[in-house]
């Protein structure tokens, strides 16, 4: 028998999990050490990391724009940029972490209809981000398998292999599906349109890898700013795992889970918990700062624009 749990109860549970994790982390580690770590960070380093992260989001909005245009949603990039940042704002401040994606799909479909295709544009944008992140992590652990414990190396390597097989084999799968179930194949035709546009596909993949590299570089910059001395490649191996752990829907926007994951993975390299915890908090502060730009966009009514407008 299925139990229908009210949404506010689920939100309250997630907020409780985040509060409990933060309380446990703060009570376990030296608060003075964490504050001292923050004081040692130059404001210029934090600002530079924030600008890099902001640039990553701008590049991600371009990726969404290219993908959406390919899926029959016309419009100018500045409009998509505004929608993207409004979505970022709601992704961070709504408990699920994907609430802003629902808004983005709505912004596209309210003029053009095609709600399922609009939702697919948002999901597809997310998938390209996750796949590029996992492929980078897989590439790093294949070259340097000692960076992470064996289960994580196996997971990243297997994920990378499956992604490559999917990217290469999906067009062939689509053709085979067309022969077996023509009706289903026609339904998927629009959703898989990007595979018939190789140049746009290459642009999307190039943007995906570039912005992932920049984002990881921003975290590494914050780490160096507070005295964490670990190889850059370790961030490329560990951050995909941290990001996946944050996606588990048990907390409020990953709060608490993010910081605990930083403590665990950086601890593998002998980094003290206070510094690792501080890095997790600093990364979150950068995300908040970028998302507040979306809050300003929402306050100015950017979300009311039409993708068909001037």
C-alpha positions as CSV (number, residue, x, y, z in Angstrom):
1,X,0.0,0.0,0.0
2,X,1.4,3.3,-1.1
3,X,1.6,6.0,1.6
4,X,1.1,9.5,0.3
5,X,3.4,11.7,2.3
6,X,2.6,15.5,2.2
7,X,5.2,17.6,0.4
8,X,5.8,19.8,3.4
9,X,6.6,16.8,5.5
10,X,9.3,15.7,3.0
11,X,10.7,19.2,3.0
12,X,10.8,19.2,6.8
13,X,12.5,15.9,6.9
14,X,15.2,17.1,4.4
15,X,15.7,20.3,6.4
16,X,16.1,18.2,9.5
17,X,18.7,15.9,7.9
18,X,20.7,19.0,6.8
19,X,20.5,20.6,10.2
20,X,21.4,17.3,11.9
21,X,24.4,16.8,9.7
22,X,25.7,20.3,10.1
23,X,25.2,20.1,13.9
24,X,27.1,16.8,14.0
25,X,30.0,18.2,11.9
26,X,30.3,21.4,13.8
27,X,30.2,19.5,17.2
28,X,32.8,17.0,16.0
29,X,35.4,19.4,14.7
30,X,37.2,22.5,16.1
31,X,35.1,25.6,15.4
32,X,38.1,27.9,16.1
33,X,40.1,26.0,13.5
34,X,37.3,26.4,10.9
35,X,37.1,30.1,11.7
36,X,40.9,30.5,11.4
37,X,40.8,28.8,8.0
38,X,38.2,31.3,6.8
39,X,40.3,34.2,8.1
40,X,43.3,32.9,6.1
41,X,41.4,33.1,2.8
42,X,42.1,36.2,0.8
43,X,38.9,37.9,-0.4
44,X,40.4,38.3,-3.9
45,X,40.8,34.5,-4.1
46,X,37.1,34.0,-3.1
47,X,36.0,36.6,-5.6
48,X,38.1,35.0,-8.4
49,X,36.6,31.6,-7.6
50,X,33.1,33.1,-7.6
51,X,33.7,34.8,-11.0
52,X,35.0,31.5,-12.4
53,X,31.9,29.6,-11.1
54,X,29.7,32.4,-12.5
55,X,31.4,32.0,-15.9
56,X,30.6,28.2,-15.7
57,X,26.9,29.0,-15.3
58,X,27.0,31.4,-18.2
59,X,28.6,28.6,-20.4
60,X,26.0,26.2,-19.1
61,X,23.2,28.6,-20.2
62,X,24.7,28.6,-23.7
63,X,24.7,24.8,-23.7
64,X,21.0,24.8,-22.7
65,X,20.3,27.4,-25.4
66,X,22.0,25.4,-28.1
67,X,20.3,22.2,-27.0
68,X,16.8,23.8,-26.8
69,X,17.2,25.5,-30.2
70,X,18.0,22.1,-31.7
71,X,14.9,20.7,-30.0
72,X,12.6,23.3,-31.8
73,X,12.6,26.0,-29.1
74,X,13.7,29.2,-30.8
75,X,14.9,32.3,-28.9
76,X,17.8,34.6,-28.2
77,X,20.5,33.5,-25.8
78,X,20.1,36.5,-23.4
79,X,16.5,35.3,-22.6
80,X,17.8,31.8,-21.9
81,X,20.5,33.3,-19.7
82,X,17.9,35.0,-17.6
83,X,15.8,31.9,-17.4
84,X,18.9,29.8,-16.4
85,X,19.8,32.1,-13.5
86,X,16.3,32.2,-12.2
87,X,16.3,28.4,-12.3
88,X,19.6,28.4,-10.4
89,X,18.1,30.6,-7.7
90,X,15.2,28.2,-7.2
91,X,17.4,25.1,-7.4
92,X,19.4,26.3,-4.5
93,X,16.6,27.7,-2.3
94,X,14.0,25.0,-2.9
95,X,14.5,21.8,-0.9
96,X,14.7,19.4,-3.8
97,X,17.6,21.0,-5.6
98,X,15.7,20.5,-8.9
99,X,12.8,22.9,-8.4
100,X,14.4,25.5,-10.6
101,X,14.5,22.9,-13.5
102,X,10.7,22.7,-13.3
103,X,10.6,26.5,-13.7
104,X,12.9,26.4,-16.7
105,X,10.8,23.8,-18.5
106,X,7.7,26.0,-17.8
107,X,9.4,29.1,-19.2
108,X,10.0,27.3,-22.5
109,X,6.7,25.5,-22.8
110,X,4.3,28.4,-21.8
111,X,4.7,29.9,-25.3
112,X,5.5,26.9,-27.5
113,X,3.7,24.2,-25.7
114,X,5.6,20.9,-26.1
115,X,5.9,20.4,-22.4
116,X,7.6,17.0,-22.6
117,X,10.1,18.3,-25.0
118,X,10.8,21.4,-22.9
119,X,11.3,19.1,-19.9
120,X,13.7,17.0,-22.0
121,X,15.8,20.1,-22.9
122,X,16.3,20.7,-19.1
123,X,17.0,17.0,-18.4
124,X,19.3,16.7,-21.4
125,X,21.2,19.7,-20.2
126,X,21.7,18.1,-16.8
127,X,22.7,14.8,-18.4
128,X,25.4,16.4,-20.5
129,X,26.8,18.0,-17.3
130,X,26.8,14.7,-15.4
131,X,28.2,12.7,-18.3
132,X,31.1,15.1,-18.9
133,X,31.9,15.2,-15.2
134,X,31.9,11.4,-15.0
135,X,34.0,11.0,-18.2
136,X,36.6,13.4,-16.8
137,X,36.7,11.5,-13.5
138,X,36.9,8.2,-15.3
139,X,39.8,9.5,-17.5
140,X,41.7,10.6,-14.4
141,X,41.4,7.4,-12.4
142,X,42.3,5.3,-15.5
143,X,45.6,7.2,-15.7
144,X,46.1,7.4,-11.9
145,X,44.1,4.6,-10.3
146,X,45.7,5.2,-6.9
147,X,43.9,8.6,-6.4
148,X,40.8,7.0,-4.9
149,X,39.9,3.7,-3.1
150,X,39.2,0.8,-5.5
151,X,35.3,0.9,-5.3
152,X,35.3,4.5,-6.5
153,X,37.8,3.8,-9.3
154,X,35.7,0.9,-10.5
155,X,32.5,3.0,-10.4
156,X,34.0,5.9,-12.3
157,X,35.7,3.6,-14.9
158,X,32.6,1.6,-15.5
159,X,30.4,4.8,-15.7
160,X,32.8,6.3,-18.2
161,X,32.7,3.1,-20.3
162,X,28.9,3.0,-20.3
163,X,28.7,6.7,-21.2
164,X,31.0,6.2,-24.2
165,X,29.0,3.2,-25.4
166,X,25.8,5.2,-25.0
167,X,27.1,8.2,-27.0
168,X,28.3,5.9,-29.8
169,X,25.5,3.4,-29.8
170,X,22.4,5.6,-29.3
171,X,21.9,6.5,-32.9
172,X,22.1,2.8,-33.9
173,X,19.7,1.9,-31.0
174,X,17.3,4.6,-32.4
175,X,17.4,3.0,-35.9
176,X,16.8,-0.5,-34.5
177,X,13.9,0.8,-32.4
178,X,12.4,2.4,-35.6
179,X,12.3,-1.0,-37.2
180,X,10.7,-2.7,-34.2
181,X,8.4,0.0,-32.9
182,X,8.0,2.8,-35.5
183,X,5.5,4.7,-33.3
184,X,7.9,4.9,-30.4
185,X,10.8,5.8,-32.7
186,X,8.9,8.7,-34.2
187,X,8.0,9.9,-30.7
188,X,11.8,9.9,-29.8
189,X,12.7,11.6,-33.1
190,X,12.6,15.2,-31.7
191,X,14.2,14.2,-28.4
192,X,17.2,12.7,-30.1
193,X,17.5,15.4,-32.7
194,X,20.8,16.5,-31.3
195,X,22.5,13.3,-32.6
196,X,21.6,14.3,-36.2
197,X,23.4,17.7,-35.7
198,X,27.1,16.6,-35.1
199,X,28.4,20.2,-35.1
200,X,26.0,21.2,-32.4
201,X,26.7,18.0,-30.5
202,X,30.4,18.9,-30.5
203,X,29.7,22.4,-29.3
204,X,27.6,21.0,-26.4
205,X,30.3,18.5,-25.5
206,X,33.1,21.1,-25.7
207,X,31.1,23.5,-23.4
208,X,30.3,20.6,-21.0
209,X,34.0,19.6,-20.6
210,X,35.2,23.2,-20.4
211,X,32.8,24.4,-17.8
212,X,33.3,21.2,-15.7
213,X,37.1,21.8,-15.8
214,X,36.6,25.5,-14.8
215,X,34.3,24.6,-12.0
216,X,36.7,22.1,-10.5
217,X,39.5,24.6,-10.9
218,X,37.4,27.1,-8.9
219,X,37.2,24.6,-6.0
220,X,40.9,23.8,-6.3
221,X,41.6,27.6,-6.1
222,X,39.6,27.9,-2.9
223,X,41.4,24.9,-1.5
224,X,44.8,26.4,-2.3
225,X,43.6,29.7,-0.8
226,X,43.1,28.0,2.6
227,X,46.3,26.0,2.5
228,X,45.1,22.7,1.1
229,X,48.0,21.2,-0.8
230,X,46.8,18.3,-3.0
231,X,47.3,17.6,-6.7
232,X,44.8,19.2,-9.0
233,X,43.9,15.8,-10.6
234,X,42.6,14.7,-7.2
235,X,39.8,17.3,-7.5
236,X,39.0,16.0,-11.0
237,X,38.6,12.5,-9.5
238,X,36.8,13.3,-6.2
239,X,34.4,16.1,-7.2
240,X,32.4,13.9,-9.5
241,X,31.8,11.5,-6.6
242,X,31.0,14.5,-4.2
243,X,28.5,15.9,-6.8
244,X,26.7,12.5,-7.2
245,X,26.5,12.1,-3.4
246,X,24.9,15.6,-3.2
247,X,22.2,14.5,-5.6
248,X,20.9,11.9,-3.2
249,X,17.5,13.4,-2.1
250,X,17.9,13.2,1.6
251,X,18.9,16.8,2.5
252,X,18.0,20.4,1.8
253,X,19.9,21.4,-1.4
254,X,22.8,19.1,-0.4
255,X,23.6,21.1,2.8
256,X,25.4,18.9,5.3
257,X,25.9,16.1,2.7
258,X,28.3,18.3,0.7
259,X,30.4,19.2,3.7
260,X,30.6,15.6,5.0
261,X,31.6,14.4,1.5
262,X,34.4,16.9,1.4
263,X,35.6,15.8,4.8
264,X,35.7,12.2,3.7
265,X,37.3,12.5,0.3
266,X,39.9,15.1,1.3
267,X,40.6,13.0,4.3
268,X,41.9,10.3,2.0
269,X,44.8,12.6,1.2
270,X,45.5,13.4,4.8
271,X,43.7,16.8,4.9
272,X,42.5,17.7,8.3
273,X,38.7,17.7,8.8
274,X,38.5,21.4,9.7
275,X,40.1,22.5,6.4
276,X,38.0,20.0,4.3
277,X,34.8,21.1,6.1
278,X,35.8,24.8,5.5
279,X,36.3,24.1,1.8
280,X,32.8,22.5,1.5
281,X,31.3,25.6,3.2
282,X,33.3,27.9,0.9
283,X,32.1,26.1,-2.2
284,X,28.6,26.5,-1.0
285,X,29.1,30.2,-0.4
286,X,30.2,30.5,-4.0
287,X,27.1,28.7,-5.2
288,X,24.9,31.0,-3.0
289,X,26.5,34.1,-4.4
290,X,25.9,32.9,-8.0
291,X,22.4,31.9,-7.2
292,X,21.6,35.4,-5.8
293,X,22.2,36.8,-9.2
294,X,19.3,34.7,-10.3
295,X,17.3,36.1,-7.4
296,X,17.9,39.6,-8.8
297,X,16.9,38.5,-12.2
298,X,13.7,37.1,-10.8
299,X,13.0,40.3,-8.9
300,X,13.4,42.3,-12.1
301,X,10.9,40.0,-13.9
302,X,13.3,38.4,-16.3
303,X,11.3,35.2,-16.0
304,X,8.3,36.9,-17.6
305,X,10.0,37.3,-20.9
306,X,9.0,35.3,-23.9
307,X,11.5,33.2,-25.8
308,X,9.9,34.5,-29.0
309,X,10.2,38.1,-27.8
310,X,12.6,40.7,-29.2
